[in-house]
Amino acid sequence: MAERTTLIAGNWKMNASGEMAVTLIDGLVAWPGKDGVEMLVCPPFPYLGPVGALISESDIKLGAQTCHANASGAHTGDVAAEMLADLGCSYVIVGHSERRADHGETDADVCAKAEAALRAGLTAIVCVGETEAERDAGKTLDIVGSQVANSVPEGATAENLVVAYEPVWAIGTGRTPTSDEVQEVHAAIRAGLASRFGDATANGVRLLYGGSMKPSNAQELLALADVDGGLIGGASLKAEDFTAIADAAP
Ligand code: 13P
């Protein structure tokens, strides 16, 4: 199996202030690091520049929470992937379930955004995940499989693609699927990628789990064979919790 660097990614969502960002980043840059673990922070757009400056002397990576599909143009309020790259981002999250719900983003929209990320030289973190009703109906693998098939662009490689599995019902709820359920979905995602891109690419793509990951459950989740990191919301806002999750990586 390919060696995959663990990615511990913090999605701050619409949370931060200048003061909070400084305190949080102070705590993260003091983290001594861990072999085989990459740390990423994804603040809201206005804080990308300041946070980028604060982490510039560290190994912590910078990412954004979404981007527009186009490189420039008349799109008031939107931000191009090229601008993110220009600001020092190396990652961008696309297709988070909150974007899919709040902004009506479809798989096709997400795919176009991921393509934009690749065009700009960024790594796209493509998010997928079922709702509670879909899980209860036994449709999880179908839903996630089709989201991956339709949201991941043709040009994806092990270097420019990360897939995050985030069950919608586990986000911010304190609930998580069982380890067996997480591993089942991750293995299915990797198998889907293998059938489209081949084993070498699929074995190199990192698959993150997201949804109520915290210090107390991180070790078990991160130890799963096809879990290569976490996409963390609430617990990424406290340096102590976020670094504890990073330390829990195998
Ligand atoms: P929580 O960790 O707050 O459940 O959020 C997960 C998430 O949506 C990360 O993108």
py3Dmol code that shows the C-alpha trace and the ligand (Angstrom):
import py3Dmol

protein = """\
ATOM      1  CA  MET A   1       0.000   0.000   0.000  1.00  0.00           C
ATOM      2  CA  ALA A   2       1.183   3.491  -0.773  1.00  0.00           C
ATOM      3  CA  GLU A   3       2.492   5.546   2.103  1.00  0.00           C
ATOM      4  CA  ARG A   4       0.054   8.342   2.735  1.00  0.00           C
ATOM      5  CA  THR A   5       0.914  11.373   4.841  1.00  0.00           C
ATOM      6  CA  THR A   6      -1.771  11.951   7.444  1.00  0.00           C
ATOM      7  CA  LEU A   7      -3.598  15.240   6.904  1.00  0.00           C
ATOM      8  CA  ILE A   8      -5.102  16.954   9.931  1.00  0.00           C
ATOM      9  CA  ALA A   9      -7.216  19.766   8.520  1.00  0.00           C
ATOM     10  CA  GLY A  10      -9.056  22.437  10.490  1.00  0.00           C
ATOM     11  CA  ASN A  11     -12.158  23.895   8.879  1.00  0.00           C
ATOM     12  CA  TRP A  12     -12.840  27.006  10.892  1.00  0.00           C
ATOM     13  CA  LYS A  13     -16.103  27.595   9.006  1.00  0.00           C
ATOM     14  CA  MET A  14     -17.483  31.103   9.730  1.00  0.00           C
ATOM     15  CA  ASN A  15     -15.666  31.351  13.044  1.00  0.00           C
ATOM     16  CA  ALA A  16     -12.775  33.659  13.869  1.00  0.00           C
ATOM     17  CA  SER A  17     -11.762  37.153  14.759  1.00  0.00           C
ATOM     18  CA  GLY A  18      -8.340  38.654  14.316  1.00  0.00           C
ATOM     19  CA  GLU A  19      -7.656  38.160  18.002  1.00  0.00           C
ATOM     20  CA  MET A  20      -8.908  34.593  18.083  1.00  0.00           C
ATOM     21  CA  ALA A  21      -6.841  33.689  15.020  1.00  0.00           C
ATOM     22  CA  VAL A  22      -3.654  34.989  16.650  1.00  0.00           C
ATOM     23  CA  THR A  23      -4.293  33.019  19.854  1.00  0.00           C
ATOM     24  CA  LEU A  24      -5.155  29.851  17.967  1.00  0.00           C
ATOM     25  CA  ILE A  25      -2.203  30.055  15.586  1.00  0.00           C
ATOM     26  CA  ASP A  26       0.151  30.832  18.479  1.00  0.00           C
ATOM     27  CA  GLY A  27      -0.900  27.519  19.979  1.00  0.00           C
ATOM     28  CA  LEU A  28      -0.530  25.639  16.706  1.00  0.00           C
ATOM     29  CA  VAL A  29       2.919  26.950  15.810  1.00  0.00           C
ATOM     30  CA  ALA A  30       4.094  25.893  19.283  1.00  0.00           C
ATOM     31  CA  TRP A  31       3.124  22.283  18.442  1.00  0.00           C
ATOM     32  CA  PRO A  32       6.368  20.376  17.887  1.00  0.00           C
ATOM     33  CA  GLY A  33       4.948  18.443  14.943  1.00  0.00           C
ATOM     34  CA  LYS A  34       4.834  14.732  14.301  1.00  0.00           C
ATOM     35  CA  ASP A  35       6.502  12.602  11.622  1.00  0.00           C
ATOM     36  CA  GLY A  36       4.127  11.726   8.824  1.00  0.00           C
ATOM     37  CA  VAL A  37       1.523  14.286   9.890  1.00  0.00           C
ATOM     38  CA  GLU A  38       0.676  17.407   7.907  1.00  0.00           C
ATOM     39  CA  MET A  39      -1.358  20.145   9.603  1.00  0.00           C
ATOM     40  CA  LEU A  40      -3.674  22.426   7.620  1.00  0.00           C
ATOM     41  CA  VAL A  41      -5.812  25.382   8.684  1.00  0.00           C
ATOM     42  CA  CYS A  42      -8.711  26.719   6.603  1.00  0.00           C
ATOM     43  CA  PRO A  43      -9.819  30.093   8.008  1.00  0.00           C
ATOM     44  CA  PRO A  44     -12.531  32.302   6.494  1.00  0.00           C
ATOM     45  CA  PHE A  45     -11.400  34.349   3.468  1.00  0.00           C
ATOM     46  CA  PRO A  46     -10.668  37.625   5.341  1.00  0.00           C
ATOM     47  CA  TYR A  47      -8.183  35.878   7.636  1.00  0.00           C
ATOM     48  CA  LEU A  48      -6.245  33.971   4.968  1.00  0.00           C
ATOM     49  CA  GLY A  49      -3.663  36.723   4.555  1.00  0.00           C
ATOM     50  CA  PRO A  50      -3.055  37.366   8.270  1.00  0.00           C
ATOM     51  CA  VAL A  51      -3.073  33.652   9.142  1.00  0.00           C
ATOM     52  CA  GLY A  52      -0.736  32.967   6.224  1.00  0.00           C
ATOM     53  CA  ALA A  53       1.702  35.500   7.679  1.00  0.00           C
ATOM     54  CA  LEU A  54       1.452  33.960  11.155  1.00  0.00           C
ATOM     55  CA  ILE A  55       2.252  30.436   9.906  1.00  0.00           C
ATOM     56  CA  SER A  56       4.844  31.441   7.326  1.00  0.00           C
ATOM     57  CA  GLU A  57       7.773  30.250   9.444  1.00  0.00           C
ATOM     58  CA  SER A  58       6.058  26.962  10.326  1.00  0.00           C
ATOM     59  CA  ASP A  59       5.173  23.770   8.444  1.00  0.00           C
ATOM     60  CA  ILE A  60       1.443  24.444   8.844  1.00  0.00           C
ATOM     61  CA  LYS A  61      -0.375  24.663   5.519  1.00  0.00           C
ATOM     62  CA  LEU A  62      -3.024  27.196   4.515  1.00  0.00           C
ATOM     63  CA  GLY A  63      -6.310  26.386   2.810  1.00  0.00           C
ATOM     64  CA  ALA A  64      -9.622  28.025   1.977  1.00  0.00           C
ATOM     65  CA  GLN A  65     -13.178  26.795   2.446  1.00  0.00           C
ATOM     66  CA  THR A  66     -14.453  27.184  -1.120  1.00  0.00           C
ATOM     67  CA  CYS A  67     -13.627  28.895  -4.407  1.00  0.00           C
ATOM     68  CA  HIS A  68     -15.341  29.970  -7.610  1.00  0.00           C
ATOM     69  CA  ALA A  69     -15.001  27.834 -10.722  1.00  0.00           C
ATOM     70  CA  ASN A  70     -13.796  30.742 -12.873  1.00  0.00           C
ATOM     71  CA  ALA A  71     -10.380  32.371 -12.751  1.00  0.00           C
ATOM     72  CA  SER A  72     -11.748  35.943 -12.824  1.00  0.00           C
ATOM     73  CA  GLY A  73     -14.754  37.937 -13.914  1.00  0.00           C
ATOM     74  CA  ALA A  74     -18.003  39.556 -12.846  1.00  0.00           C
ATOM     75  CA  HIS A  75     -18.793  37.408  -9.798  1.00  0.00           C
ATOM     76  CA  THR A  76     -19.364  39.811  -6.929  1.00  0.00           C
ATOM     77  CA  GLY A  77     -18.338  38.374  -3.590  1.00  0.00           C
ATOM     78  CA  ASP A  78     -16.662  35.295  -5.027  1.00  0.00           C
ATOM     79  CA  VAL A  79     -13.013  34.305  -4.823  1.00  0.00           C
ATOM     80  CA  ALA A  80     -11.017  32.530  -7.530  1.00  0.00           C
ATOM     81  CA  ALA A  81      -8.750  29.569  -6.839  1.00  0.00           C
ATOM     82  CA  GLU A  82      -5.919  31.556  -8.448  1.00  0.00           C
ATOM     83  CA  MET A  83      -6.355  34.251  -5.781  1.00  0.00           C
ATOM     84  CA  LEU A  84      -6.104  31.608  -3.076  1.00  0.00           C
ATOM     85  CA  ALA A  85      -2.900  30.284  -4.580  1.00  0.00           C
ATOM     86  CA  ASP A  86      -1.603  33.841  -4.779  1.00  0.00           C
ATOM     87  CA  LEU A  87      -2.281  34.256  -1.046  1.00  0.00           C
ATOM     88  CA  GLY A  88      -0.247  31.178  -0.184  1.00  0.00           C
ATOM     89  CA  CYS A  89      -2.987  28.553  -0.004  1.00  0.00           C
ATOM     90  CA  SER A  90      -2.089  25.041  -1.028  1.00  0.00           C
ATOM     91  CA  TYR A  91      -5.522  23.509  -0.392  1.00  0.00           C
ATOM     92  CA  VAL A  92      -9.157  24.420  -0.877  1.00  0.00           C
ATOM     93  CA  ILE A  93     -12.184  22.590   0.509  1.00  0.00           C
ATOM     94  CA  VAL A  94     -14.946  22.167  -2.090  1.00  0.00           C
ATOM     95  CA  GLY A  95     -18.441  20.781  -1.766  1.00  0.00           C
ATOM     96  CA  HIS A  96     -18.740  20.898   1.997  1.00  0.00           C
ATOM     97  CA  SER A  97     -22.273  19.804   2.923  1.00  0.00           C
ATOM     98  CA  GLU A  98     -22.911  23.270   4.379  1.00  0.00           C
ATOM     99  CA  ARG A  99     -22.105  24.783   0.949  1.00  0.00           C
ATOM    100  CA  ARG A 100     -24.218  22.147  -0.766  1.00  0.00           C
ATOM    101  CA  ALA A 101     -27.121  22.981   1.600  1.00  0.00           C
ATOM    102  CA  ASP A 102     -26.724  26.766   2.020  1.00  0.00           C
ATOM    103  CA  HIS A 103     -25.719  27.585  -1.547  1.00  0.00           C
ATOM    104  CA  GLY A 104     -27.351  24.781  -3.501  1.00  0.00           C
ATOM    105  CA  GLU A 105     -24.046  23.464  -4.799  1.00  0.00           C
ATOM    106  CA  THR A 106     -24.542  20.383  -6.951  1.00  0.00           C
ATOM    107  CA  ASP A 107     -22.009  17.684  -7.738  1.00  0.00           C
ATOM    108  CA  ALA A 108     -21.412  19.426 -11.071  1.00  0.00           C
ATOM    109  CA  ASP A 109     -20.709  22.729  -9.282  1.00  0.00           C
ATOM    110  CA  VAL A 110     -18.363  20.989  -6.888  1.00  0.00           C
ATOM    111  CA  CYS A 111     -16.578  19.283  -9.772  1.00  0.00           C
ATOM    112  CA  ALA A 112     -16.096  22.640 -11.525  1.00  0.00           C
ATOM    113  CA  LYS A 113     -14.673  24.144  -8.333  1.00  0.00           C
ATOM    114  CA  ALA A 114     -12.344  21.188  -7.874  1.00  0.00           C
ATOM    115  CA  GLU A 115     -11.214  21.616 -11.486  1.00  0.00           C
ATOM    116  CA  ALA A 116     -10.509  25.276 -10.735  1.00  0.00           C
ATOM    117  CA  ALA A 117      -8.428  24.226  -7.751  1.00  0.00           C
ATOM    118  CA  LEU A 118      -6.361  21.896  -9.918  1.00  0.00           C
ATOM    119  CA  ARG A 119      -5.973  24.581 -12.583  1.00  0.00           C
ATOM    120  CA  ALA A 120      -4.592  26.944  -9.916  1.00  0.00           C
ATOM    121  CA  GLY A 121      -2.158  24.347  -8.590  1.00  0.00           C
ATOM    122  CA  LEU A 122      -4.102  23.732  -5.379  1.00  0.00           C
ATOM    123  CA  THR A 123      -5.088  20.417  -3.837  1.00  0.00           C
ATOM    124  CA  ALA A 124      -8.876  20.057  -3.750  1.00  0.00           C
ATOM    125  CA  ILE A 125     -10.476  18.554  -0.652  1.00  0.00           C
ATOM    126  CA  VAL A 126     -13.726  17.228  -2.111  1.00  0.00           C
ATOM    127  CA  CYS A 127     -16.377  16.642   0.555  1.00  0.00           C
ATOM    128  CA  VAL A 128     -19.055  13.976   0.381  1.00  0.00           C
ATOM    129  CA  GLY A 129     -21.456  12.445   2.869  1.00  0.00           C
ATOM    130  CA  GLU A 130     -24.948  11.131   3.375  1.00  0.00           C
ATOM    131  CA  THR A 131     -27.801  12.608   5.391  1.00  0.00           C
ATOM    132  CA  GLU A 132     -29.288  10.730   8.291  1.00  0.00           C
ATOM    133  CA  ALA A 133     -32.367   9.799   6.227  1.00  0.00           C
ATOM    134  CA  GLU A 134     -30.112   8.409   3.492  1.00  0.00           C
ATOM    135  CA  ARG A 135     -28.175   6.318   6.007  1.00  0.00           C
ATOM    136  CA  ASP A 136     -31.384   5.047   7.608  1.00  0.00           C
ATOM    137  CA  ALA A 137     -32.615   4.061   4.149  1.00  0.00           C
ATOM    138  CA  GLY A 138     -29.449   2.028   3.553  1.00  0.00           C
ATOM    139  CA  LYS A 139     -28.332   4.331   0.744  1.00  0.00           C
ATOM    140  CA  THR A 140     -25.019   5.532   2.174  1.00  0.00           C
ATOM    141  CA  LEU A 141     -22.693   3.759  -0.245  1.00  0.00           C
ATOM    142  CA  ASP A 142     -24.839   4.677  -3.262  1.00  0.00           C
ATOM    143  CA  ILE A 143     -25.028   8.351  -2.291  1.00  0.00           C
ATOM    144  CA  VAL A 144     -21.366   8.696  -1.416  1.00  0.00           C
ATOM    145  CA  GLY A 145     -20.308   6.708  -4.474  1.00  0.00           C
ATOM    146  CA  SER A 146     -22.274   8.923  -6.793  1.00  0.00           C
ATOM    147  CA  GLN A 147     -21.048  12.108  -5.082  1.00  0.00           C
ATOM    148  CA  VAL A 148     -17.456  10.974  -5.537  1.00  0.00           C
ATOM    149  CA  ALA A 149     -18.040   9.917  -9.144  1.00  0.00           C
ATOM    150  CA  ASN A 150     -19.639  13.248 -10.041  1.00  0.00           C
ATOM    151  CA  SER A 151     -17.671  15.684  -7.866  1.00  0.00           C
ATOM    152  CA  VAL A 152     -14.126  14.497  -8.559  1.00  0.00           C
ATOM    153  CA  PRO A 153     -12.726  15.921 -11.808  1.00  0.00           C
ATOM    154  CA  GLU A 154     -10.919  13.971 -14.520  1.00  0.00           C
ATOM    155  CA  GLY A 155      -7.533  15.515 -13.798  1.00  0.00           C
ATOM    156  CA  ALA A 156      -7.393  14.236 -10.228  1.00  0.00           C
ATOM    157  CA  THR A 157      -4.162  12.652  -9.005  1.00  0.00           C
ATOM    158  CA  ALA A 158      -2.864  11.398  -5.675  1.00  0.00           C
ATOM    159  CA  GLU A 159      -1.210  14.784  -5.210  1.00  0.00           C
ATOM    160  CA  ASN A 160      -4.027  17.166  -6.097  1.00  0.00           C
ATOM    161  CA  LEU A 161      -7.019  15.317  -4.658  1.00  0.00           C
ATOM    162  CA  VAL A 162      -8.130  14.618  -1.110  1.00  0.00           C
ATOM    163  CA  VAL A 163     -11.616  13.250  -0.426  1.00  0.00           C
ATOM    164  CA  ALA A 164     -13.328  14.003   2.886  1.00  0.00           C
ATOM    165  CA  TYR A 165     -16.141  11.749   4.037  1.00  0.00           C
ATOM    166  CA  GLU A 166     -18.390  13.769   6.321  1.00  0.00           C
ATOM    167  CA  PRO A 167     -21.727  12.201   7.215  1.00  0.00           C
ATOM    168  CA  VAL A 168     -24.042  15.215   7.410  1.00  0.00           C
ATOM    169  CA  TRP A 169     -25.667  13.907  10.592  1.00  0.00           C
ATOM    170  CA  ALA A 170     -22.295  13.666  12.350  1.00  0.00           C
ATOM    171  CA  ILE A 171     -21.281  17.285  11.745  1.00  0.00           C
ATOM    172  CA  GLY A 172     -21.405  19.347  14.918  1.00  0.00           C
ATOM    173  CA  THR A 173     -23.660  16.812  16.642  1.00  0.00           C
ATOM    174  CA  GLY A 174     -21.219  14.857  18.773  1.00  0.00           C
ATOM    175  CA  ARG A 175     -22.385  11.699  16.984  1.00  0.00           C
ATOM    176  CA  THR A 176     -20.157   9.607  14.760  1.00  0.00           C
ATOM    177  CA  PRO A 177     -20.594   6.428  12.752  1.00  0.00           C
ATOM    178  CA  THR A 178     -18.952   3.335  14.203  1.00  0.00           C
ATOM    179  CA  SER A 179     -15.395   2.613  13.151  1.00  0.00           C
ATOM    180  CA  ASP A 180     -16.647  -0.248  10.980  1.00  0.00           C
ATOM    181  CA  GLU A 181     -19.093   2.090   9.247  1.00  0.00           C
ATOM    182  CA  VAL A 182     -16.391   4.688   8.612  1.00  0.00           C
ATOM    183  CA  GLN A 183     -13.972   2.084   7.258  1.00  0.00           C
ATOM    184  CA  GLU A 184     -16.699   0.602   5.032  1.00  0.00           C
ATOM    185  CA  VAL A 185     -17.393   3.961   3.400  1.00  0.00           C
ATOM    186  CA  HIS A 186     -13.713   4.858   3.038  1.00  0.00           C
ATOM    187  CA  ALA A 187     -12.909   1.490   1.452  1.00  0.00           C
ATOM    188  CA  ALA A 188     -15.798   2.001  -0.978  1.00  0.00           C
ATOM    189  CA  ILE A 189     -14.551   5.494  -1.870  1.00  0.00           C
ATOM    190  CA  ARG A 190     -11.074   4.133  -2.548  1.00  0.00           C
ATOM    191  CA  ALA A 191     -12.502   1.306  -4.656  1.00  0.00           C
ATOM    192  CA  GLY A 192     -14.516   3.836  -6.680  1.00  0.00           C
ATOM    193  CA  LEU A 193     -11.397   5.937  -7.261  1.00  0.00           C
ATOM    194  CA  ALA A 194      -9.464   2.798  -8.252  1.00  0.00           C
ATOM    195  CA  SER A 195     -11.986   1.821 -10.888  1.00  0.00           C
ATOM    196  CA  ARG A 196     -11.721   5.261 -12.461  1.00  0.00           C
ATOM    197  CA  PHE A 197      -8.108   6.297 -11.922  1.00  0.00           C
ATOM    198  CA  GLY A 198      -6.315   3.000 -11.278  1.00  0.00           C
ATOM    199  CA  ASP A 199      -4.900   1.452  -8.130  1.00  0.00           C
ATOM    200  CA  ALA A 200      -1.765   3.562  -7.901  1.00  0.00           C
ATOM    201  CA  THR A 201      -3.685   6.842  -7.836  1.00  0.00           C
ATOM    202  CA  ALA A 202      -6.444   5.505  -5.575  1.00  0.00           C
ATOM    203  CA  ASN A 203      -3.903   4.158  -3.100  1.00  0.00           C
ATOM    204  CA  GLY A 204      -2.195   7.525  -2.949  1.00  0.00           C
ATOM    205  CA  VAL A 205      -5.275   9.723  -2.479  1.00  0.00           C
ATOM    206  CA  ARG A 206      -5.827  10.690   1.118  1.00  0.00           C
ATOM    207  CA  LEU A 207      -9.286  10.068   2.537  1.00  0.00           C
ATOM    208  CA  LEU A 208     -10.259  12.194   5.528  1.00  0.00           C
ATOM    209  CA  TYR A 209     -13.018  11.528   7.988  1.00  0.00           C
ATOM    210  CA  GLY A 210     -14.991  14.526   9.260  1.00  0.00           C
ATOM    211  CA  GLY A 211     -17.870  14.904  11.698  1.00  0.00           C
ATOM    212  CA  SER A 212     -17.459  15.358  15.453  1.00  0.00           C
ATOM    213  CA  MET A 213     -13.825  14.267  15.443  1.00  0.00           C
ATOM    214  CA  LYS A 214     -12.265  15.197  18.778  1.00  0.00           C
ATOM    215  CA  PRO A 215      -9.330  14.187  20.953  1.00  0.00           C
ATOM    216  CA  SER A 216     -11.325  11.371  22.584  1.00  0.00           C
ATOM    217  CA  ASN A 217     -12.245   9.577  19.336  1.00  0.00           C
ATOM    218  CA  ALA A 218      -9.419  10.631  17.012  1.00  0.00           C
ATOM    219  CA  GLN A 219      -7.077   7.775  17.809  1.00  0.00           C
ATOM    220  CA  GLU A 220      -9.624   5.105  16.916  1.00  0.00           C
ATOM    221  CA  LEU A 221     -10.756   6.861  13.738  1.00  0.00           C
ATOM    222  CA  LEU A 222      -7.266   7.742  12.521  1.00  0.00           C
ATOM    223  CA  ALA A 223      -6.102   4.150  13.041  1.00  0.00           C
ATOM    224  CA  LEU A 224      -8.562   2.812  10.435  1.00  0.00           C
ATOM    225  CA  ALA A 225      -6.908   1.385   7.334  1.00  0.00           C
ATOM    226  CA  ASP A 226      -8.464   3.820   4.865  1.00  0.00           C
ATOM    227  CA  VAL A 227      -8.650   6.901   7.075  1.00  0.00           C
ATOM    228  CA  ASP A 228      -5.722   9.175   6.262  1.00  0.00           C
ATOM    229  CA  GLY A 229      -6.623  12.133   8.387  1.00  0.00           C
ATOM    230  CA  GLY A 230      -9.432  14.298   9.642  1.00  0.00           C
ATOM    231  CA  LEU A 231     -11.420  17.335   8.574  1.00  0.00           C
ATOM    232  CA  ILE A 232     -12.208  18.950  11.866  1.00  0.00           C
ATOM    233  CA  GLY A 233     -14.667  21.744  12.612  1.00  0.00           C
ATOM    234  CA  GLY A 234     -15.399  22.615  16.228  1.00  0.00           C
ATOM    235  CA  ALA A 235     -12.308  20.955  17.698  1.00  0.00           C
ATOM    236  CA  SER A 236     -10.042  22.834  15.276  1.00  0.00           C
ATOM    237  CA  LEU A 237     -10.861  26.115  17.015  1.00  0.00           C
ATOM    238  CA  LYS A 238      -8.930  25.207  20.167  1.00  0.00           C
ATOM    239  CA  ALA A 239      -5.195  24.675  19.726  1.00  0.00           C
ATOM    240  CA  GLU A 240      -5.133  22.161  22.561  1.00  0.00           C
ATOM    241  CA  ASP A 241      -7.793  19.969  20.966  1.00  0.00           C
ATOM    242  CA  PHE A 242      -6.524  20.299  17.405  1.00  0.00           C
ATOM    243  CA  THR A 243      -2.956  19.396  18.321  1.00  0.00           C
ATOM    244  CA  ALA A 244      -4.215  16.518  20.496  1.00  0.00           C
ATOM    245  CA  ILE A 245      -5.999  15.157  17.416  1.00  0.00           C
ATOM    246  CA  ALA A 246      -2.820  15.535  15.364  1.00  0.00           C
ATOM    247  CA  ASP A 247      -0.879  13.724  18.098  1.00  0.00           C
ATOM    248  CA  ALA A 248      -3.426  10.886  17.985  1.00  0.00           C
ATOM    249  CA  ALA A 249      -2.442  10.013  14.407  1.00  0.00           C
ATOM    250  CA  PRO A 250      -0.781   6.595  14.196  1.00  0.00           C
TER     251      PRO A 250
END
"""
ligand_1 = """\
10
13P
P -17.356 19.245 13.406
O -15.972 18.716 13.647
O -17.662 20.504 14.138
O -18.394 18.164 13.568
O -17.398 19.673 11.846
C -16.961 18.785 10.904
C -16.889 19.490 9.607
O -17.902 19.813 9.012
C -15.552 19.803 9.073
O -15.615 20.238 7.766
"""
view = py3Dmol.view(width=600, height=400)
view.addModel(protein, "pdb")
view.setStyle({"model": 0}, {"cartoon": {"style": "trace"}})
view.addModel(ligand_1, "xyz")
view.setStyle({"model": 1}, {"stick": {}})
view.zoomTo()
view.show()
